[in-house]
Amino acid sequence: RGVHRKDEDTGICNAKVESMKEEEEDEEEEEEEEEDDEESEEDEDDESSDESEAETDEEDMKPRERMAARISRAERDKDPNELRAPILCVLGHVDTGKTTILDKLRRTNVQEGEAGGITQQIGATNVPIDNILSECAHLDMPELKLPGMLIIDTPGHESFSNLRSRGSSLCDMAILVIDIMHGLEQQTIESLNLLKKRKTPFIIALNKIDRLYEWKIMNKTPVEEALKKQKKITRDEFEDRSKQAILQIAEQGLNAKLFYENPDFKTYISVVPVSGISGDGMADMLALACKLSEKMLYQQLIYKNCLEAMVMEVKAIHGLGTTVDIILKNGQIKEGDTVILSGIEGAFSTTVRAVLTPHPMKEMRVKNNYIQHKVVKATQGIKICARDMEKCLAGMPVYVSRYPDESEILIADANKALKEELKSIKLSSEGVYVQASTLGSLEALLSFLKDSKIKYSGVSIGPVHKKDIMKASVMLQHDKEFACLLAFDVKVEREAQEMADSLGVRIFTADIIYHLFDQFIGYKAELLNRRKAENKNNAVFPCRLRILPTCIFNSRDPIVMGVTVINGVLKTGTPICVPAKEFVFLGIVTSLEINNKQIDTATTGQDVCIKIENAGGEAPKLYGRHFDENDVLVSRITRDSIDTLKTYFRDDMSKTDWKLIVELKKLFEIM
């Protein structure tokens, strides 16, 4: 019993000791946690005090110094493990299949939504890394640090070289699309030169391999293997066509090789065979773009908290008003930021009301429900809503002002950049009025008009309103030919159309630049023909005639005889005189015949029978008395007739005709 009692006492003592130990340990842990909390609070206090100190330091600085300090701090705080998405630009000739390649990647169909299947504006698509990895699941992919890619699709046709150079100035890397069936074409060479000029790394997508004879689709196989599994005839055709394309690239001073044969990616440009329709080689192209971006552009792709952004398009959207599409390359934009943008009337500041992005793998151009964000970090294609956006110009940088005194400086900087840009838009005192949906398409249309030698007196962006018709109608007082409005990809308001009809202003609308141009050229030709008909009697074409003495059929009014056209153009209605006989006026040519067939015009070297009728009020002239076979007959030109030829019949006159005009001017002593 005593023993049992002893054991119980020791057990109780041990339990007490253990519980006391546990309590002590708990107390120690609590104390340690409290110390940690205090330390972390101190750290947070230190950080917040650092930030507040930086802010107070910034407040004390001058605006320029403050902005420079922010840039250097962003440079210093860069984290090598945090990368932004590279911006990839897709370039190439019209119809090489740029948009089709991207459609395959996005599994959408933007191509069919484009007017005439031609990309009319720049579009941006965000491709997350998960999509890239699932697309390249059948390939041996290394581990990637990239968060994804932002792909820009640029139009290919000539008139959009402005848009293309804008896309190229944004991108970190490019994909140059070449049609394997056609090789290098004009805009492909243009794009190549653009990339060389900007020193942008790029890969070449040799598109439309599905067009090769008896091509078998194997889009879940690496393209190198897919090629080996094709029939011999298919492989031979691919070899011929790819060698030809590589040779054409070499002619432009660049070395290229098929990507799986490329020994050095820095020396040789990689060529990836792809098909935008079947999807062959698409994964290889994406994988290569990712690998090369990480390998060659690592330093460039480290995220930096310093704003680098550019306005891509200005677009009026139903329900949102006029919005601005921005490519955010570095830094961030948040709701409530004061942004500085370049406008048609100069730079201006506005507050961001909403920051929107399309859903991943969706085009910014395609109308879909946007996702709204409080803050968006680079790299992203974003749409911002704010006031006065209709004034904004595309292709210009975006600035964010943190303090009120910075706004003035940034506005001055933006205006300086804008002056450089606006040098390209030079208006004439006379010309057509041009209106487009976005600045990109306006620039493209203006460069097209410039090349076609069509003057423009005014430009505007957005739907056609009554005020635009008023501006275009000014030309009615100067030159009716220019009293018209070229509206590209924009809506014409009903009141504006009614006003244009009442004032006599012609409106031409089209979704494709070429159609708009054709309409205007057709209108000009119609107007010219009408004016030619009105001024037909005032136009006297120059000619010199020799009389054929054996072909005098009637010597008195009407004189009917055979003549040879020495030089110039003889038309019905031409007044004829004899310079050697004191410019005696014989009458007007009323008919021309060759082999008993009536004609309207005889040219140099032709023998024709002419009938000259006496003009009213003059005594009839007689062959043999007033003139004979030794005299040369000429058309009687005047100052008015020369001016009429210059204005309305310039296209009908050759260089030798103008030389004859100069000779006759001296003969008739016309000033």
Legacy VTK file of the C-alpha trace (Angstrom):
# vtk DataFile Version 3.0
C-alpha trace
ASCII
DATASET POLYDATA
POINTS 671 float
0.000 0.000 0.000
2.788 2.341 1.023
4.612 1.449 -2.152
1.520 2.199 -4.261
1.082 5.573 -2.518
4.751 6.406 -3.257
4.347 5.541 -6.953
1.227 7.671 -7.232
3.001 10.662 -5.609
5.965 10.406 -7.993
3.546 10.094 -10.991
1.694 13.217 -9.889
4.989 15.076 -9.366
6.206 14.078 -12.848
2.890 15.167 -14.416
3.153 18.515 -12.618
6.744 18.998 -13.760
5.769 18.156 -17.387
2.779 20.504 -17.355
4.980 23.258 -15.895
7.554 22.628 -18.644
4.831 22.804 -21.323
3.510 26.056 -19.869
7.035 27.516 -19.882
7.539 26.410 -23.528
4.182 27.940 -24.532
5.134 31.175 -22.796
8.507 31.176 -24.588
6.809 30.556 -27.965
4.324 33.346 -27.311
7.186 35.669 -26.386
9.068 34.680 -29.598
5.919 35.243 -31.700
5.399 38.625 -30.047
9.041 39.485 -30.785
8.609 38.347 -34.454
5.415 40.391 -34.757
7.184 43.384 -33.274
10.108 42.857 -35.707
7.784 42.511 -38.735
5.826 45.566 -37.570
9.136 47.392 -37.264
10.085 46.186 -40.798
6.707 47.317 -42.142
7.118 50.609 -40.324
10.615 50.883 -41.830
9.267 50.112 -45.325
6.324 52.502 -45.008
8.636 55.107 -43.489
11.032 54.509 -46.441
8.146 54.945 -48.876
6.811 58.007 -47.077
10.368 59.380 -46.903
10.728 58.747 -50.665
7.389 60.468 -51.235
8.325 63.434 -49.044
11.703 63.523 -50.822
9.863 63.465 -54.179
7.548 66.281 -53.081
10.561 68.448 -52.295
12.110 67.786 -55.723
11.545 69.652 -58.963
9.189 67.809 -61.380
11.928 66.749 -63.822
14.192 65.508 -60.995
11.252 63.659 -59.427
10.443 61.837 -62.680
14.131 60.968 -63.211
14.361 59.638 -59.628
11.294 57.446 -60.201
12.859 55.976 -63.359
16.187 55.255 -61.631
14.337 53.677 -58.638
12.342 51.445 -61.031
15.622 50.433 -62.695
17.191 49.659 -59.319
14.221 47.627 -58.018
14.021 45.301 -61.035
13.621 41.630 -60.102
15.450 39.312 -62.570
12.913 36.544 -61.846
9.897 38.679 -62.774
9.515 38.863 -66.547
6.892 40.656 -68.614
5.294 39.090 -71.672
7.224 39.828 -74.884
5.374 41.752 -77.601
5.331 39.798 -80.840
4.493 41.522 -84.090
3.165 39.599 -87.100
4.249 41.238 -90.371
4.142 40.331 -94.050
2.604 40.889 -97.476
-1.154 41.131 -97.976
-2.815 37.691 -98.167
0.181 35.737 -96.832
-2.079 34.515 -94.014
-1.011 36.569 -90.964
-4.497 36.809 -89.455
-5.241 33.170 -90.342
-2.187 32.056 -88.337
-3.401 34.063 -85.344
-6.975 32.826 -85.794
-5.661 29.265 -85.598
-3.806 30.179 -82.428
-6.845 31.876 -80.880
-9.362 29.457 -82.456
-11.495 32.466 -83.511
-12.333 33.903 -86.885
-11.321 37.541 -87.124
-10.266 37.093 -90.763
-13.842 36.716 -92.044
-14.955 39.743 -90.036
-12.425 41.955 -91.837
-13.587 43.927 -94.861
-12.505 41.969 -97.932
-10.522 39.659 -95.646
-7.842 42.376 -95.419
-6.712 43.514 -91.938
-7.722 47.178 -91.742
-6.446 47.979 -88.238
-3.797 46.767 -85.806
-5.157 44.183 -83.366
-3.601 42.834 -80.148
-4.113 39.422 -78.533
-2.922 38.329 -75.103
-1.795 34.668 -75.076
-1.309 33.299 -71.505
1.536 30.824 -70.863
-0.951 27.994 -70.088
-2.358 28.235 -73.608
1.163 28.187 -75.077
2.075 25.086 -73.040
-1.137 23.235 -73.985
-0.572 24.124 -77.667
3.024 22.800 -77.439
2.182 19.740 -75.290
3.556 17.311 -77.930
6.924 19.122 -78.070
9.902 18.901 -75.737
9.548 22.323 -74.074
12.035 23.726 -71.533
10.683 25.394 -68.386
9.593 28.946 -69.204
9.562 32.020 -66.963
7.481 34.071 -69.388
3.940 34.922 -68.220
2.703 34.676 -71.823
2.841 36.715 -75.025
1.158 39.735 -76.527
0.754 39.270 -80.264
0.086 42.200 -82.602
-1.418 41.594 -86.039
-0.541 44.345 -88.524
-2.138 44.954 -91.929
-0.116 43.922 -94.941
-1.253 46.090 -97.820
0.908 49.008 -98.952
-1.314 51.832 -97.771
-0.991 50.578 -94.209
2.787 50.986 -93.956
2.113 53.617 -91.256
0.260 51.085 -89.147
2.942 48.507 -89.826
5.773 50.798 -88.698
3.733 51.631 -85.604
3.376 47.914 -84.790
7.072 47.361 -85.406
8.173 50.194 -83.104
6.371 48.484 -80.209
7.517 44.929 -80.634
10.312 43.001 -78.922
10.283 40.295 -81.543
8.575 39.732 -84.891
7.179 36.919 -86.995
7.569 37.636 -90.701
5.018 35.630 -92.668
6.024 34.482 -96.171
3.693 32.590 -98.500
5.616 29.463 -99.594
3.759 29.579 -102.925
4.807 33.153 -103.794
8.080 33.712 -101.929
9.145 37.266 -101.039
6.751 39.985 -102.186
6.874 43.766 -102.095
5.568 44.348 -98.562
7.584 41.393 -97.242
10.730 43.225 -98.398
9.349 46.459 -96.889
8.770 44.669 -93.555
12.275 43.127 -93.727
13.818 46.577 -94.176
11.710 47.905 -91.300
12.957 45.124 -88.996
16.578 45.614 -90.103
16.284 49.355 -89.519
14.909 48.873 -86.003
17.265 45.913 -85.265
14.302 43.774 -84.162
14.979 40.015 -83.827
12.532 37.946 -85.882
11.641 34.477 -87.119
10.143 33.634 -90.497
6.909 31.666 -90.781
6.846 29.914 -94.161
3.066 29.715 -94.397
0.601 27.663 -96.497
2.530 24.360 -96.474
-0.889 22.660 -96.629
-1.000 23.853 -100.272
1.915 21.582 -101.164
0.921 18.695 -103.436
-0.774 15.859 -101.474
0.125 17.342 -98.056
-1.066 15.138 -95.152
-2.161 17.069 -92.037
-0.236 16.106 -88.869
-0.761 19.087 -86.589
-0.035 17.123 -83.391
3.421 16.105 -84.637
6.572 18.279 -84.681
6.784 19.764 -88.172
10.219 18.209 -88.857
8.756 14.723 -88.322
5.586 15.658 -90.242
7.749 16.585 -93.251
9.661 13.276 -93.079
6.366 11.349 -93.095
5.078 13.078 -96.267
5.281 11.482 -99.727
8.507 12.004 -101.711
6.746 14.298 -104.229
5.537 16.512 -101.346
8.991 16.611 -99.722
10.621 17.494 -103.060
8.197 20.359 -103.667
8.757 21.651 -100.116
12.536 21.516 -100.590
12.357 23.426 -103.897
10.047 26.119 -102.590
11.790 26.575 -99.223
15.216 26.829 -100.913
13.807 29.446 -103.286
12.431 31.497 -100.363
15.750 31.220 -98.453
17.604 32.341 -101.605
15.319 35.384 -101.937
16.002 36.234 -98.269
19.749 35.946 -99.001
19.290 38.425 -101.868
18.101 40.909 -99.215
21.405 40.428 -97.357
20.204 38.032 -94.632
21.168 34.421 -93.839
18.289 32.054 -93.113
17.927 28.334 -92.348
15.122 25.962 -91.458
14.876 26.171 -87.650
15.706 22.478 -87.057
18.887 22.849 -89.171
19.943 26.168 -87.615
23.423 25.876 -86.012
23.417 29.416 -84.550
20.255 31.431 -83.930
22.208 34.706 -83.779
23.841 34.225 -87.189
20.956 32.647 -89.090
17.287 33.620 -89.114
15.073 30.637 -88.312
12.481 29.607 -90.888
9.500 27.636 -89.535
7.211 25.832 -92.018
3.597 26.408 -90.870
0.005 26.239 -92.019
-2.556 28.672 -90.643
-5.363 26.482 -91.988
-4.344 22.982 -90.814
-2.262 24.084 -87.807
0.908 22.204 -88.876
4.049 23.795 -87.406
2.097 26.285 -85.257
3.358 24.756 -82.001
6.943 24.742 -83.325
6.639 28.443 -84.177
5.260 29.345 -80.724
7.866 27.232 -78.920
10.698 28.795 -80.924
9.378 32.328 -80.277
9.250 31.593 -76.520
12.725 30.017 -76.404
14.359 32.819 -78.381
12.570 35.522 -76.352
13.903 34.096 -73.092
17.352 33.393 -74.494
18.025 36.601 -76.454
15.796 39.199 -74.785
16.022 38.217 -71.107
17.367 41.585 -69.881
14.892 43.471 -72.049
11.961 41.433 -70.659
12.656 42.021 -66.935
9.585 43.847 -65.631
10.231 47.481 -64.734
7.706 49.557 -62.783
8.096 52.538 -65.092
5.370 53.321 -67.614
6.085 52.543 -71.254
2.888 52.586 -73.317
1.646 53.650 -76.716
-1.791 54.478 -78.081
-2.590 51.934 -80.762
-6.091 52.927 -81.894
-8.773 55.485 -81.080
-12.174 53.897 -81.544
-15.789 54.896 -80.853
-17.565 51.920 -79.237
-21.318 51.724 -78.652
-22.055 51.992 -74.920
-18.513 53.064 -73.981
-18.116 56.202 -76.104
-14.730 56.951 -77.643
-12.119 54.623 -76.146
-8.380 54.271 -76.614
-6.566 50.966 -77.225
-3.160 51.027 -75.552
-0.247 48.623 -75.649
1.188 48.600 -72.134
4.816 47.535 -72.513
6.104 48.262 -68.983
4.744 49.628 -65.718
1.073 49.780 -64.796
-2.077 51.837 -65.355
-4.857 52.042 -62.782
-8.296 53.583 -62.462
-8.114 57.239 -61.433
-4.639 57.835 -62.968
-4.076 61.179 -64.675
-2.857 60.323 -68.163
-1.332 62.690 -70.724
-2.235 61.928 -74.341
-1.439 63.641 -77.631
-4.503 65.092 -79.336
-5.427 66.589 -82.696
-5.419 70.082 -81.130
-2.398 69.389 -78.913
-1.650 67.263 -75.832
-4.186 67.102 -72.995
-4.605 65.434 -69.600
-7.565 63.299 -68.556
-8.495 60.937 -65.723
-8.894 57.204 -66.396
-12.494 56.175 -65.646
-12.151 52.485 -66.514
-9.365 50.068 -67.501
-10.620 47.186 -69.660
-8.933 44.153 -71.217
-10.328 41.597 -73.658
-10.664 38.015 -72.421
-7.411 36.052 -72.873
-6.984 34.689 -76.434
-9.434 37.275 -77.791
-8.733 40.094 -80.292
-8.981 43.695 -79.105
-10.676 44.621 -82.404
-13.506 42.126 -81.943
-16.463 43.464 -79.999
-16.869 41.240 -76.941
-17.481 41.743 -73.238
-14.398 43.295 -71.694
-13.012 42.530 -68.226
-12.764 45.608 -65.979
-9.713 46.021 -63.715
-8.626 48.407 -60.969
-4.944 48.010 -61.960
-3.332 46.425 -65.026
0.355 45.446 -65.106
2.443 45.094 -68.282
2.448 43.525 -70.788
-1.152 43.893 -71.914
-3.325 45.255 -74.678
-5.767 47.457 -72.757
-8.682 49.742 -73.527
-9.152 52.842 -71.394
-12.273 54.972 -71.037
-11.890 58.640 -70.130
-13.131 62.075 -71.177
-12.019 63.846 -74.393
-10.799 60.587 -75.932
-12.116 61.618 -79.375
-9.281 64.184 -79.476
-6.595 61.517 -78.955
-4.110 60.575 -81.690
-2.910 57.004 -82.162
0.752 56.070 -82.415
1.822 58.468 -79.686
3.245 57.618 -76.226
1.129 57.664 -73.046
2.384 59.446 -69.936
1.074 59.223 -66.340
1.318 62.242 -64.062
1.679 61.515 -60.307
1.727 65.172 -59.204
-0.159 68.193 -60.634
3.054 70.096 -61.506
4.242 67.144 -63.656
1.245 67.454 -65.993
2.450 70.722 -67.548
5.915 69.317 -68.277
4.510 66.078 -69.724
2.042 68.034 -71.889
4.976 70.082 -73.253
6.923 66.838 -73.973
3.895 65.281 -75.679
3.373 68.393 -77.817
6.997 68.268 -78.923
6.591 64.610 -79.967
3.296 65.488 -81.668
4.868 68.260 -83.754
7.277 65.716 -85.195
4.379 63.368 -85.997
2.136 66.038 -87.545
4.790 67.070 -90.046
3.509 64.151 -92.117
-0.085 65.558 -92.294
0.172 68.574 -94.590
-3.160 70.043 -95.713
-3.678 71.847 -99.032
-5.749 74.979 -99.526
-7.865 72.978 -102.000
-8.685 69.297 -101.819
-11.077 66.606 -100.633
-12.213 66.209 -97.025
-11.038 62.920 -95.495
-12.651 61.097 -92.587
-11.664 57.751 -91.016
-12.532 55.651 -87.967
-9.040 55.691 -86.452
-5.863 57.696 -86.841
-4.034 54.646 -88.165
-6.460 54.244 -91.035
-6.537 58.034 -91.586
-2.734 58.106 -91.945
-2.914 55.164 -94.320
-5.613 56.831 -96.429
-3.674 60.117 -96.546
-0.456 58.409 -97.667
-2.471 56.577 -100.339
-3.988 59.888 -101.556
-0.548 61.506 -101.524
0.885 58.745 -103.740
-2.119 59.126 -106.059
-1.521 62.921 -106.194
-4.954 63.723 -104.734
-4.968 66.833 -102.525
-6.790 66.950 -99.178
-7.877 70.137 -97.416
-9.277 68.753 -94.160
-9.199 65.608 -92.008
-11.290 64.238 -89.169
-11.749 61.052 -87.116
-15.084 59.447 -86.243
-18.636 59.446 -87.679
-19.600 62.029 -90.344
-21.623 64.899 -88.809
-23.177 68.061 -90.251
-20.095 70.095 -89.248
-17.938 67.882 -91.497
-20.286 68.488 -94.454
-20.055 72.253 -93.818
-16.240 72.046 -93.955
-16.315 69.963 -97.159
-18.850 72.341 -98.809
-16.310 75.219 -98.708
-14.737 73.626 -101.809
-17.915 74.338 -103.844
-16.707 77.953 -104.116
-13.205 76.898 -105.267
-13.367 73.661 -107.238
-16.457 71.471 -107.470
-14.242 68.439 -108.076
-13.031 68.589 -104.451
-16.491 69.226 -102.905
-16.640 65.649 -101.668
-15.955 63.680 -98.519
-14.063 60.373 -98.408
-15.398 58.395 -95.423
-13.376 55.282 -94.586
-14.932 52.715 -92.238
-17.204 55.318 -90.575
-20.963 55.846 -90.192
-22.649 58.786 -91.951
-25.359 60.437 -89.798
-28.758 60.846 -91.522
-28.825 64.657 -91.049
-25.313 64.866 -92.540
-26.389 62.870 -95.639
-29.482 65.089 -96.124
-27.358 68.241 -95.807
-24.778 66.874 -98.284
-27.550 66.134 -100.830
-29.004 69.653 -100.518
-25.585 71.396 -100.767
-24.247 69.203 -103.575
-21.413 67.563 -101.580
-20.665 63.983 -102.637
-19.964 61.422 -99.862
-18.004 58.277 -100.718
-18.046 55.491 -98.115
-16.187 52.163 -98.070
-14.656 49.600 -95.689
-11.649 49.015 -97.962
-9.302 51.835 -98.931
-9.000 50.635 -102.525
-12.789 50.749 -103.042
-12.928 54.305 -101.698
-10.142 55.334 -104.039
-11.830 53.679 -107.051
-15.112 55.481 -106.278
-13.376 58.861 -106.135
-11.358 58.234 -109.318
-14.597 57.190 -111.076
-16.290 60.403 -109.899
-13.334 62.500 -111.110
-13.420 60.826 -114.539
-17.192 61.388 -114.805
-16.769 65.063 -113.849
-13.917 65.513 -116.346
-15.949 63.970 -119.192
-18.832 66.311 -118.393
-16.489 69.310 -118.440
-14.841 68.127 -121.645
-18.263 68.005 -123.299
-19.036 71.542 -122.043
-15.704 72.946 -123.298
-15.417 70.891 -126.490
-15.973 73.898 -128.766
-13.301 76.016 -127.016
-10.588 73.368 -127.364
-8.479 73.702 -130.525
-5.934 70.906 -130.976
-2.710 71.870 -132.787
-2.118 70.513 -136.314
-0.136 71.217 -139.489
-1.543 70.041 -142.857
-0.099 69.615 -146.375
-2.536 69.856 -149.334
-2.655 66.912 -151.772
-2.911 68.731 -155.204
-4.451 65.695 -156.945
-7.275 65.504 -154.405
-9.098 68.868 -154.752
-12.782 67.888 -154.966
-14.390 71.301 -154.345
-12.438 74.579 -154.439
-15.123 76.904 -153.012
-17.366 76.871 -149.894
-17.479 74.123 -148.728
-13.861 73.372 -149.648
-13.445 69.580 -150.017
-9.895 68.296 -150.469
-7.323 65.689 -149.436
-4.613 66.615 -146.921
-1.744 64.893 -145.074
-1.386 65.553 -141.332
2.276 66.647 -141.037
2.090 66.675 -137.225
-0.426 67.239 -134.447
-4.069 66.163 -134.176
-6.843 67.130 -136.602
-10.377 66.967 -135.190
-13.803 68.005 -136.449
-14.507 71.575 -135.341
-10.884 72.734 -135.829
-10.590 76.303 -137.268
-8.057 76.374 -140.170
-5.925 79.289 -141.421
-2.978 79.910 -143.807
0.000 81.611 -142.023
1.881 82.268 -145.342
-1.095 84.311 -146.689
-1.365 86.725 -143.755
-3.209 84.159 -141.619
-6.209 84.113 -143.925
-9.022 82.191 -142.192
-10.518 79.439 -144.380
-13.263 78.150 -142.056
-13.997 75.210 -139.733
-13.429 71.494 -140.451
-16.910 69.956 -140.330
-16.093 66.424 -141.460
-13.176 63.979 -141.900
-13.178 60.878 -144.104
-10.796 57.981 -144.803
-11.858 55.489 -147.513
-15.373 56.984 -147.532
-15.718 56.370 -143.753
-16.464 59.220 -141.354
-13.903 59.695 -138.547
-13.544 62.228 -135.696
-9.743 62.447 -135.417
-6.732 62.172 -137.737
-3.171 61.948 -136.388
0.381 62.459 -137.716
1.072 60.815 -141.090
-2.565 60.090 -142.032
-4.060 61.131 -145.431
-7.661 62.313 -145.002
-10.374 64.049 -146.992
-11.653 67.143 -145.162
-14.611 69.474 -145.630
-14.011 73.110 -144.590
-17.140 75.207 -144.207
-17.107 78.981 -144.087
-17.698 80.536 -140.657
-20.630 82.935 -140.638
-19.978 86.585 -141.530
-16.795 86.017 -143.582
-16.458 86.023 -147.387
-15.945 82.463 -148.744
-12.328 81.587 -149.604
-11.324 80.017 -152.910
-8.632 77.404 -153.591
-6.243 78.758 -156.240
-6.898 82.416 -155.381
-6.565 82.753 -151.558
-4.275 79.721 -151.116
-2.779 76.887 -153.176
-1.042 73.466 -152.847
2.285 75.091 -151.764
0.747 76.533 -148.578
0.792 74.757 -145.221
-2.490 74.909 -143.309
-2.523 75.143 -139.488
-5.169 75.134 -136.771
-5.929 78.647 -135.503
-5.155 78.543 -131.770
-5.828 81.287 -129.175
-4.876 81.918 -125.554
-8.308 80.611 -124.423
-8.020 77.444 -126.495
-4.561 76.687 -125.015
-5.895 77.193 -121.443
-8.849 74.877 -122.173
-6.449 72.175 -123.422
-4.323 72.545 -120.300
-7.308 72.325 -117.931
-9.513 69.641 -119.472
-7.675 67.853 -122.305
-4.160 67.449 -120.907
-4.459 63.635 -120.995
-5.402 63.712 -124.711
-2.221 65.613 -125.669
1.207 64.047 -126.291
4.605 65.693 -125.770
4.983 66.357 -129.527
1.542 68.033 -129.512
2.704 70.390 -126.749
5.885 71.134 -128.746
3.701 72.082 -131.725
1.629 74.338 -129.447
4.852 76.154 -128.463
5.788 76.622 -132.151
2.308 77.888 -133.086
2.301 80.256 -130.084
5.396 81.948 -131.545
3.796 81.972 -134.998
0.574 83.591 -133.744
2.519 85.738 -131.256
0.439 84.512 -128.294
1.766 85.504 -124.872
LINES 1 672
671 0 1 2 3 4 5 6 7 8 9 10 11 12 13 14 15 16 17 18 19 20 21 22 23 24 25 26 27 28 29 30 31 32 33 34 35 36 37 38 39 40 41 42 43 44 45 46 47 48 49 50 51 52 53 54 55 56 57 58 59 60 61 62 63 64 65 66 67 68 69 70 71 72 73 74 75 76 77 78 79 80 81 82 83 84 85 86 87 88 89 90 91 92 93 94 95 96 97 98 99 100 101 102 103 104 105 106 107 108 109 110 111 112 113 114 115 116 117 118 119 120 121 122 123 124 125 126 127 128 129 130 131 132 133 134 135 136 137 138 139 140 141 142 143 144 145 146 147 148 149 150 151 152 153 154 155 156 157 158 159 160 161 162 163 164 165 166 167 168 169 170 171 172 173 174 175 176 177 178 179 180 181 182 183 184 185 186 187 188 189 190 191 192 193 194 195 196 197 198 199 200 201 202 203 204 205 206 207 208 209 210 211 212 213 214 215 216 217 218 219 220 221 222 223 224 225 226 227 228 229 230 231 232 233 234 235 236 237 238 239 240 241 242 243 244 245 246 247 248 249 250 251 252 253 254 255 256 257 258 259 260 261 262 263 264 265 266 267 268 269 270 271 272 273 274 275 276 277 278 279 280 281 282 283 284 285 286 287 288 289 290 291 292 293 294 295 296 297 298 299 300 301 302 303 304 305 306 307 308 309 310 311 312 313 314 315 316 317 318 319 320 321 322 323 324 325 326 327 328 329 330 331 332 333 334 335 336 337 338 339 340 341 342 343 344 345 346 347 348 349 350 351 352 353 354 355 356 357 358 359 360 361 362 363 364 365 366 367 368 369 370 371 372 373 374 375 376 377 378 379 380 381 382 383 384 385 386 387 388 389 390 391 392 393 394 395 396 397 398 399 400 401 402 403 404 405 406 407 408 409 410 411 412 413 414 415 416 417 418 419 420 421 422 423 424 425 426 427 428 429 430 431 432 433 434 435 436 437 438 439 440 441 442 443 444 445 446 447 448 449 450 451 452 453 454 455 456 457 458 459 460 461 462 463 464 465 466 467 468 469 470 471 472 473 474 475 476 477 478 479 480 481 482 483 484 485 486 487 488 489 490 491 492 493 494 495 496 497 498 499 500 501 502 503 504 505 506 507 508 509 510 511 512 513 514 515 516 517 518 519 520 521 522 523 524 525 526 527 528 529 530 531 532 533 534 535 536 537 538 539 540 541 542 543 544 545 546 547 548 549 550 551 552 553 554 555 556 557 558 559 560 561 562 563 564 565 566 567 568 569 570 571 572 573 574 575 576 577 578 579 580 581 582 583 584 585 586 587 588 589 590 591 592 593 594 595 596 597 598 599 600 601 602 603 604 605 606 607 608 609 610 611 612 613 614 615 616 617 618 619 620 621 622 623 624 625 626 627 628 629 630 631 632 633 634 635 636 637 638 639 640 641 642 643 644 645 646 647 648 649 650 651 652 653 654 655 656 657 658 659 660 661 662 663 664 665 666 667 668 669 670
